[in-house]
Amino acid sequence: MSRQINHQAAESLAIEALAFLAADEERLSRFLALSGIDPANIRQAAADPGFLAAVLDYLAGDERLLLMFAEQVGRDPGDVNKALMAMGGKSPEWS
């Protein structure tokens, strides 16, 4: 049986995902370039649930990055998709 993720758990996972991206300069630079967020504003942006959903959406859209994240934090890759849906996002086409 598949367990669901509530909104609070989804935000927590998104913060983990942001920390994962921030841990590597190349990963973070690519994300910031695609999102249009200035590095100086990332803390402020992280308080916005829409931004956190965008972090999850970014991971969900890159299977290689998603699998790296899931392995590093010890989560099922499907949890990112569940969290994204809990935050009002939608599943990527490949899932």
Buried (B, 14 or more C-beta within 10 A) or exposed (E): EEEEBEEEBBBBBBEBBBEBBBEEEEBBEBBBEEBEBEEEEBEEBBEEBEBBBBBBBBBBBBEEBBEBBBEEBEBEBBBBBBBBBBBEBEEBEEB
